[in-house]
Amino acid sequence: MTNHIHIMAGTAESRGVNLWSRIAAGFRHYRERREHRRAMAFLLSAEPRLLKDIGLDRATVTGHYMDPGAAFRCRPRD
């Protein structure tokens, strides 16, 4: 009986997440990316003096607008 319970628990974990939770996660990811692009577009329309005050330059903001995941990827450290 104990072996049967352990086998069932092991197969339940291997099935993964159901389809609706994957769709919901994909939609959340899409919304997060859209909001990030909107924020970066707003910063691109800001004055350069404002960007300098918060410690950014226009090239950094443009890079994050074009590729939002760039900030989170691993970069080689010197």
C-alpha positions as CSV (number, residue, x, y, z in Angstrom):
1,M,0.0,0.0,0.0
2,T,2.8,2.5,0.8
3,N,4.6,1.8,-2.4
4,H,1.4,2.4,-4.4
5,I,1.0,5.8,-2.7
6,H,4.6,6.8,-3.5
7,I,4.2,5.8,-7.1
8,M,1.0,7.8,-7.4
9,A,2.6,10.9,-5.9
10,G,5.5,10.5,-8.3
11,T,3.3,10.3,-11.3
12,A,1.2,13.3,-10.2
13,E,4.2,15.5,-10.1
14,S,5.5,14.4,-13.5
15,R,2.3,15.5,-15.2
16,G,3.1,19.1,-14.7
17,V,0.7,22.0,-14.9
18,N,-2.6,22.0,-16.6
19,L,-3.4,23.8,-19.8
20,W,-5.4,26.7,-18.2
21,S,-2.6,27.6,-15.8
22,R,-0.2,27.7,-18.7
23,I,-2.5,29.9,-20.7
24,A,-2.9,32.2,-17.6
25,A,0.9,32.4,-17.1
26,G,1.4,33.2,-20.8
27,F,-1.2,36.0,-20.6
28,R,0.4,37.4,-17.4
29,H,3.8,37.4,-19.1
30,Y,2.3,39.2,-22.1
31,R,0.7,41.8,-19.9
32,E,4.0,42.4,-18.0
33,R,5.9,42.8,-21.2
34,R,3.3,45.2,-22.6
35,E,3.4,47.4,-19.4
36,H,7.2,47.4,-19.5
37,R,7.2,48.6,-23.1
38,R,4.7,51.3,-22.2
39,A,6.8,52.5,-19.3
40,M,9.9,52.6,-21.5
41,A,8.0,54.5,-24.2
42,F,7.0,57.0,-21.6
43,L,10.7,57.4,-20.5
44,L,11.7,57.8,-24.2
45,S,9.4,60.8,-24.4
46,A,10.8,62.3,-21.2
47,E,13.3,65.1,-21.1
48,P,17.0,64.1,-21.0
49,R,17.4,66.0,-17.8
50,L,14.8,63.8,-16.1
51,L,16.5,60.7,-17.3
52,K,19.8,62.0,-16.0
53,D,18.2,62.7,-12.6
54,I,17.1,59.1,-12.2
55,G,20.5,57.8,-13.4
56,L,19.5,56.6,-16.9
57,D,20.5,57.6,-20.4
58,R,18.4,57.4,-23.6
59,A,20.5,54.5,-25.0
60,T,19.7,52.3,-21.9
61,V,16.0,53.1,-22.1
62,T,16.0,52.4,-25.9
63,G,17.7,49.0,-25.3
64,H,15.1,48.0,-22.7
65,Y,12.3,49.1,-24.9
66,M,13.6,47.0,-27.8
67,D,14.5,44.0,-25.7
68,P,12.8,43.9,-22.3
69,G,14.5,40.7,-21.2
70,A,18.0,42.0,-21.6
71,A,18.1,43.3,-18.0
72,F,17.4,39.9,-16.6
73,R,19.8,37.8,-18.7
74,C,23.1,36.7,-17.3
75,R,26.0,38.9,-18.4
76,P,29.7,38.0,-18.1
77,R,31.3,39.8,-15.2
78,D,34.8,41.3,-15.6
